[in-house]
């Protein structure tokens, strides 16, 4: 066997060992979950994601298309997060801000506010893009 064959065999053995460990760990977690007493099923009011609002817009004048967006992911009480993505040709920045009671302790942009309003009103996630700032 050549050196490359030995390296390939060693990599295969490490991969098999890792797979075996992952399988044993998964089996252990499965056993632990089976031992737990079943709890009550979650109801829609249990802080599950229920409201989604999306606003697409052009963040920069020199970039065509509405590739930037604000996405509100909220529960029935208006708690969750609003995610804002600013797209530019050479970079993409993503920010997240907490939302509680349909508002955020951090100053929101117009697009983020509109995304929260859309989620609150139950407006379909398919949106009409905003004009650039």
C-alpha positions in Angstrom: 0.0 0.0 0.0 1.2 3.5 -0.8 1.2 6.4 1.5 -2.0 7.8 -0.1 -3.7 4.4 0.5 -2.8 4.5 4.1 -4.0 8.0 4.5 -7.3 7.1 2.8 -7.7 4.0 5.1 -6.9 6.1 8.2 -9.5 8.7 7.1 -12.1 6.0 6.6 -11.4 4.5 10.0 -11.7 7.9 11.7 -14.9 8.5 9.8 -16.4 5.1 10.9 -15.3 5.8 14.5 -17.0 9.2 14.4 -20.2 7.7 12.9 -20.2 5.0 15.6 -19.9 7.6 18.3 -22.6 9.8 16.8 -24.9 6.7 16.6 -24.2 5.7 20.2 -24.9 9.3 21.4 -28.1 9.5 19.4 -29.3 6.2 20.9 -28.5 7.5 24.3 -30.5 10.7 23.8 -33.4 8.6 22.3 -33.4 6.4 25.5 -33.5 9.5 27.7 -36.4 11.0 25.8 -38.4 7.8 26.0 -38.0 7.7 29.8 -39.4 11.2 30.1 -43.1 11.5 31.1 -45.0 12.9 28.1 -46.0 16.5 28.7 -49.0 18.3 27.4 -49.0 19.2 23.8 -48.2 22.7 22.9 -51.1 25.0 22.1 -50.9 27.8 19.6 -50.7 30.3 22.5 -47.5 28.8 23.8 -45.1 31.2 22.2 -44.9 29.3 18.9 -44.1 31.1 15.7 -47.4 32.3 14.4 -46.9 35.7 12.8 -44.6 36.4 9.9 -44.1 39.8 8.1 -41.7 40.4 5.2 -40.6 43.6 3.6 -38.2 43.6 0.7 -36.5 46.8 -0.4 -33.5 48.3 -2.1 -31.1 49.5 0.6 -28.6 51.2 -1.7 -29.2 53.3 -4.8 -26.3 51.8 -6.7 -27.5 48.2 -6.4 -30.4 47.1 -8.5 -33.2 44.8 -7.2 -34.9 44.5 -3.9 -32.3 42.1 -2.3 -32.5 43.7 1.2 -35.2 42.6 3.5 -36.8 42.9 7.0 -38.4 39.7 8.4 -40.5 39.7 11.6 -40.9 36.3 13.2 -43.3 36.6 16.1 -45.7 34.7 18.4 -49.3 35.7 19.0 -48.4 38.2 21.7 -45.9 40.0 19.4 -42.7 38.5 21.0 -39.9 37.3 18.8 -37.3 38.8 16.5 -37.0 41.0 13.5 -34.2 40.2 11.1 -32.8 42.8 8.8 -30.5 42.0 5.8 -28.8 44.8 4.0 -27.5 43.6 0.6 -24.7 45.3 -1.3 -22.6 44.1 -4.2 -19.6 43.3 -2.1 -21.2 42.5 1.3 -24.3 41.5 3.0 -25.0 42.5 6.6 -27.6 40.8 8.8 -28.9 42.2 12.0 -31.5 40.8 14.5 -33.4 42.9 17.0 -35.6 41.5 19.8 -39.3 42.2 19.8 -41.7 42.2 22.8 -45.3 43.3 22.7 -45.0 44.3 19.0 -42.1 46.8 19.8 -38.4 46.6 20.3 -36.1 48.3 22.9 -33.8 49.0 20.0 -34.7 51.7 17.5 -36.3 50.1 14.4 -36.0 51.2 10.8 -39.1 52.0 8.8 -38.8 48.6 7.1 -38.5 46.7 10.3 -41.6 48.5 11.7 -43.5 47.7 8.6 -42.5 44.0 8.8 -43.8 43.9 12.4 -47.0 45.7 11.3 -47.5 43.1 8.5 -47.0 40.3 11.0 -49.5 41.8 13.4 -52.1 42.3 10.7 -51.5 38.9 9.3 -50.7 40.2 5.9 -49.4 37.5 3.6 -45.6 37.2 3.5 -45.6 37.8 -0.2 -45.0 41.5 -0.3 -44.8 44.6 -2.4 -41.2 45.8 -2.4 -40.6 49.3 -1.0 -38.8 52.0 -2.9 -35.2 52.7 -2.0 -34.3 55.0 0.8 
